[in-house]
Amino acid sequence: MATPEVIRLGTGAGFSADRLDPAVELAAKGELDVIVFECIGERTLAFGHRDRMADPMAGYNPMLERRLRAVLPLCVRHGTRVITNMGVANPRGAAEKAARVARELGLRGLRIAALVGDDVSALLGDDTPLPESGVTIGEVGRRMVGANAYLGADAILPALAAEADVVITGRVADPSLFLAPLRHAFGWAEDDWPALGSGTLVGHLMECAAQITGGYFADPGYKDVPGLARVGFPIAEVGADGRAVIAKLADAGGLVSERTVKEQVLYEVHDPARYVTPDVVADFSRVEIREESKDRVRVSGAGGRPRPEQLKVTVAFDGGLLAEAAVSYAGPGAAARAELAGQIVKERMVGVHGCNAPLRIDLIGVSSLHATARAYPSNAQDVRMRAALRASSREQAELLLWEVEALLCCGPAGGGGYRGQITPSVITQSAYLDRDLVRSYIEIIET
C-alpha cells in the first residue's frame, strides 16, 4: 500500500464529558482519516474501576453509546477510523457495546478492536513503592481498586494492522492515541525518535480538543475568541516528515492561532526538552510555530530521545465518601456570618463529635479557590459557606450534612439555601513498572 502524503486527524473529545456536536461536525465535514476520542484522566479511570466493581458489565465511558450512535454512520460513510480510550476500566465491555450499537444501526462488516492488558493490578503488591508520596501501596491505608499502565502507540498498531474500524482502549497515553495512526500510515519505526517526537507533539496539541481552538484560551478583553458557544474541535494535517498544520472547520466557532498553539504546547509540560511518554522522550524546546493563514498554524521542529524503560502506572484507591454541604448568607456582614458558620461547623465536627477526617471550609464568593487564602473582604454581601469532609463512614458523612443544616436555626443569622450531598470518592497515586512486564493484546469483534 502506498504511503499517503498527508493524514488528517480530528479530535472528537478531549475529556470524558466533552461536547458531542463538534465531533459530529468533524465526522460529517472534516474529511478525516481518523477521529480520536480522548476521554481518560486519572480520576476517570479510578471511577471506572469503582463502577465495574459494582457492576462487572460497567466501567467504560457512560457516553460511549451516545457518541458512537452519532458518529459511526458518518465515519463509515467517509472512511474514517475511530480510536478512543472510552474503554476506561473495561475495554472488552466497551467493544461489545460498540458492536451492538453498530448492528442496531445496520452497520455490518465493521471490525471493532479492544485493546486489553493495561490493567496491571495483579503485578502490584503491598510493597510496591509510590515514589511521589514516598510510601508503599500497603502504607496508604486504603483499599486499592485498580492499577493501569500507560500503554503507548505500539499497543494500538496490531489493531490498525488488522484493519479495525473502531479501536477501543483503556489507559493509553493521550498523545499515543494520535501517534499510533501516524506510525501505521507512515511506517515510522519504533526507534525513529525524531519522527516519534514530532508525532507526539501533534498528539499533545490535539488531545484536549477545544483547548487549542480557543476554549481554554478565552479570556474576555485580553484574549477574545469568536463564537465560543459553538467552538469547533481541531484537525491536524500531518505529513510523513512529522510536520503538521493545526486547523478547524471554517464555519466552526473558536480560533486557531499561534497563541492558542503555544499555550497548548506548554500545557502540563514540566520540561519542554524532556516530555516523557511511553513512546519517546519528546523534545519540544525547538518547536517552530507559524501562522500560515486564518485558523491554520504550522508546527515543526520537535525532536526525541529513546523511550523510558519503565511505564507509568496509575494506582487507584477507594477514597471513602465525600460529604459536601453548603448554606448562603446575604446582606451586610454576610462574610463575617459565613466565616462564623464555618468556625462553628469545624468546632462541632472536631470538638463535639471527635471527627479527625480531612475537613475543608470555604467561603464561596469571597475566597474559596485556594485553601490557604483567608483574607476575607468585609464588605461582601453574597457569600456561600461550603464544608467538605472526606469521611470514612456513611455515619460520619451524614453528620457533616446534619451540622451544616442545623445552622439554619442554630445560627448565625440569615442563613438559607441549604444543600448537601454524599458521593463516593477516589484517590490516585503513581507507580512504575518495567515495560517488559506489561503484556497487551488485541481482541476483534466483527459486526
Stockholm file with secondary structure:
# STOCKHOLM 1.0

chainA/1-447         MATPEVIRLGTGAGFSADRLDPAVELAAKGELDVIVFECIGERTLAFGHRDRMADPMAGYNPMLERRLRAVLPLCVRHGTRVITNMGVANPRGAAEKAARVARELGLRGLRIAALVGDDVSALLGDDTPLPESGVTIGEVGRRMVGANAYLGADAILPALAAEADVVITGRVADPSLFLAPLRHAFGWAEDDWPALGSGTLVGHLMECAAQITGGYFADPGYKDVPGLARVGFPIAEVGADGRAVIAKLADAGGLVSERTVKEQVLYEVHDPARYVTPDVVADFSRVEIREESKDRVRVSGAGGRPRPEQLKVTVAFDGGLLAEAAVSYAGPGAAARAELAGQIVKERMVGVHGCNAPLRIDLIGVSSLHATARAYPSNAQDVRMRAALRASSREQAELLLWEVEALLCCGPAGGGGYRGQITPSVITQSAYLDRDLVRSYIEIIET
#=GR chainA/1-447 SS CCCCSEEEEEEEESSTTCCSHHHHHHHHHSCCSEEEECCCCHHHHHHHHHHHHHCTTCCSCTTHHHHHHHHHHHHHHHTCEEEECTTTTCHHHHHHHHHHHHHHTTCTTCEEEEEECCBCGGGCCTTCEETTTTEEHHHHCSCEEEEEECBCHHHHHHHHHTTCSEEECSSBCHHHHHHHHHHHHHTCCTTCHHHHHHHHHHHHHHTTGGGTTTTTTCBTTTBCCTTGGGBCCCEEEEETTSCEEEECCTTSBSCCCHHHHHHHHHTTCSCTTCEECSSCEEECTTCEEEEEETTEEEEECCEEECCCSEEEEEEEEEEEEEEEEEEEEESTTHHHHHHHHHHHHHHIIIIITCCCSCEEEEEETTBCSSTTCCCCCTTCCEEEEEEEEEESSHHHHHHHHHHHHHHHHHSSTTEEEEEEEEEEEEEEEEEEEEGGGCCCEEEEEEC
#=GC SS_cons         CCCCSEEEEEEEESSTTCCSHHHHHHHHHSCCSEEEECCCCHHHHHHHHHHHHHCTTCCSCTTHHHHHHHHHHHHHHHTCEEEECTTTTCHHHHHHHHHHHHHHTTCTTCEEEEEECCBCGGGCCTTCEETTTTEEHHHHCSCEEEEEECBCHHHHHHHHHTTCSEEECSSBCHHHHHHHHHHHHHTCCTTCHHHHHHHHHHHHHHTTGGGTTTTTTCBTTTBCCTTGGGBCCCEEEEETTSCEEEECCTTSBSCCCHHHHHHHHHTTCSCTTCEECSSCEEECTTCEEEEEETTEEEEECCEEECCCSEEEEEEEEEEEEEEEEEEEEESTTHHHHHHHHHHHHHHIIIIITCCCSCEEEEEETTBCSSTTCCCCCTTCCEEEEEEEEEESSHHHHHHHHHHHHHHHHHSSTTEEEEEEEEEEEEEEEEEEEEGGGCCCEEEEEEC
//
